[in-house]
């Protein structure tokens, strides 16, 4: 009988340790995703502010805005967050999709110039909600990205490149032997 009690206690302790480890992993994953989303939110805000001020906002081209947020929206990772945070993330994600849909409809001539106002209005909607979503993600354990200057080229300005971060990938050395002669 004492052996059975020992086995039961051991099984209960093992089960409890597994639950604690799963909770730790869930918390770590939620913090990591919240941090990534905070970084992306900064770019979403910048892009939305630009679109809000554009007269021809529906002419926007390029890759979809908020691709990480849209992937999280369609994954089980969304359920790592509180219901309030989920609701706020879904509102922004849905509006990003609406902007992409309106832009695509305008570019395929299914919408007229009213599309520009729709895109600008939706961009404004997102800008109004970003501070609250940022606060949500920080409460969820995310770390806001450090302030850094934007690297945007204006008027075709081309800056000199910094030294290679991975010097072993120096493409100027491709096809040369270790002695420096061509192969």
BELHU-V537166 format. One record per pair of residues at least 24 apart in sequence whose C-alpha atoms are under 10 Angstrom apart, sorted by the first residue. I is the first residue (numbers start at 1). J is the second residue. If there is no record, write none. Layout:
i->{I | I}
j->{J | J}
This chain:
i->{26 | 26 | 26 | 27 | 27 | 27 | 27 | 28 | 28 | 29 | 29 | 29 | 30 | 30 | 30 | 30 | 30 | 30 | 30 | 30 | 30 | 31 | 31 | 31 | 31 | 31 | 31 | 31 | 31 | 31 | 32 | 32 | 32 | 32 | 33 | 33 | 33 | 33 | 33 | 33 | 33 | 33 | 33 | 33 | 33 | 33 | 34 | 34 | 34 | 34 | 34 | 34 | 34 | 34 | 34 | 34 | 34 | 34 | 34 | 35 | 35 | 35 | 35 | 35 | 35 | 35 | 35 | 35 | 36 | 36 | 36 | 36 | 36 | 36 | 36 | 37 | 37 | 37 | 37 | 37 | 37 | 37 | 37 | 37 | 37 | 37 | 37 | 38 | 38 | 38 | 38 | 38 | 38 | 38 | 38 | 38 | 38 | 38 | 38 | 39 | 39 | 39 | 39 | 39 | 39 | 40 | 40 | 40 | 40 | 40 | 40 | 41 | 41 | 41 | 41 | 41 | 41 | 41 | 41 | 41 | 41 | 41 | 42 | 42 | 42 | 42 | 44 | 44 | 44 | 44 | 44 | 44 | 44 | 45 | 45 | 45 | 45 | 45 | 45 | 45 | 45 | 46 | 47 | 47 | 48 | 48 | 48 | 48 | 48 | 48 | 48 | 48 | 48 | 48 | 48 | 49 | 49 | 49 | 49 | 49 | 50 | 50 | 50 | 51 | 51 | 51 | 51 | 51 | 51 | 51 | 51 | 51 | 52 | 52 | 52 | 52 | 52 | 52 | 52 | 52 | 52 | 52 | 52 | 52 | 53 | 53 | 53 | 53 | 54 | 54 | 54 | 54 | 55 | 55 | 55 | 55 | 55 | 56 | 56 | 56 | 56 | 56 | 56 | 56 | 57 | 57 | 57 | 57 | 57 | 57 | 57 | 57 | 57 | 57 | 57 | 58 | 58 | 58 | 58 | 58 | 58 | 58 | 58 | 58 | 58 | 58 | 58 | 58 | 58 | 58 | 58 | 58 | 58 | 58 | 59 | 59 | 59 | 59 | 59 | 59 | 59 | 59 | 59 | 60 | 60 | 60 | 60 | 60 | 60 | 60 | 60 | 61 | 61 | 61 | 61 | 63 | 64 | 64 | 64 | 64 | 65 | 65 | 65 | 65 | 65 | 66 | 66 | 66 | 66 | 67 | 67 | 68 | 69 | 69 | 70 | 70 | 70 | 80 | 81 | 81 | 81 | 81 | 82 | 82 | 82 | 82 | 84 | 84 | 85 | 85 | 85 | 85 | 85 | 85 | 85 | 85 | 86 | 86 | 87 | 88 | 88 | 88 | 88 | 88 | 88 | 89 | 89 | 89 | 89 | 89 | 89 | 91 | 91 | 91 | 91 | 92 | 92 | 92 | 92 | 92 | 92 | 92 | 92 | 93 | 95 | 95 | 95 | 95 | 95 | 96 | 96 | 96 | 98 | 98 | 99}
j->{77 | 80 | 81 | 80 | 81 | 140 | 141 | 141 | 142 | 77 | 80 | 141 | 77 | 78 | 79 | 80 | 81 | 137 | 140 | 141 | 142 | 80 | 81 | 137 | 138 | 139 | 140 | 141 | 142 | 143 | 140 | 141 | 142 | 143 | 68 | 69 | 72 | 77 | 78 | 80 | 81 | 137 | 140 | 141 | 142 | 143 | 69 | 80 | 81 | 134 | 136 | 137 | 138 | 139 | 140 | 141 | 142 | 143 | 144 | 134 | 137 | 138 | 140 | 141 | 142 | 143 | 144 | 145 | 68 | 69 | 137 | 142 | 143 | 144 | 145 | 66 | 68 | 69 | 72 | 89 | 133 | 134 | 137 | 142 | 143 | 144 | 145 | 69 | 130 | 133 | 134 | 135 | 136 | 137 | 138 | 142 | 143 | 144 | 145 | 134 | 142 | 143 | 144 | 145 | 146 | 65 | 66 | 67 | 68 | 69 | 145 | 65 | 66 | 68 | 69 | 92 | 130 | 131 | 133 | 134 | 144 | 145 | 130 | 134 | 144 | 145 | 69 | 92 | 96 | 123 | 126 | 127 | 130 | 123 | 124 | 126 | 127 | 128 | 129 | 130 | 131 | 127 | 123 | 127 | 96 | 99 | 119 | 120 | 121 | 122 | 123 | 124 | 125 | 126 | 127 | 120 | 123 | 124 | 126 | 127 | 120 | 123 | 124 | 99 | 116 | 117 | 119 | 120 | 121 | 122 | 123 | 124 | 116 | 117 | 118 | 119 | 120 | 121 | 122 | 123 | 124 | 125 | 126 | 127 | 120 | 121 | 123 | 124 | 116 | 117 | 119 | 120 | 113 | 116 | 117 | 119 | 120 | 113 | 114 | 115 | 116 | 117 | 119 | 120 | 99 | 103 | 113 | 115 | 116 | 117 | 118 | 119 | 120 | 121 | 123 | 99 | 100 | 101 | 102 | 103 | 104 | 105 | 106 | 107 | 111 | 112 | 113 | 114 | 115 | 116 | 117 | 118 | 119 | 120 | 102 | 103 | 104 | 106 | 107 | 113 | 115 | 116 | 119 | 99 | 100 | 103 | 104 | 106 | 107 | 116 | 119 | 100 | 103 | 104 | 107 | 100 | 96 | 97 | 99 | 100 | 93 | 96 | 97 | 99 | 100 | 92 | 93 | 96 | 97 | 93 | 96 | 93 | 93 | 96 | 94 | 96 | 97 | 140 | 136 | 137 | 139 | 140 | 136 | 137 | 139 | 140 | 133 | 136 | 132 | 133 | 134 | 135 | 136 | 137 | 139 | 140 | 133 | 136 | 133 | 129 | 130 | 132 | 133 | 134 | 136 | 129 | 130 | 133 | 134 | 136 | 137 | 125 | 126 | 129 | 133 | 122 | 123 | 125 | 126 | 127 | 129 | 130 | 133 | 126 | 119 | 122 | 123 | 125 | 126 | 122 | 123 | 126 | 122 | 123 | 123}
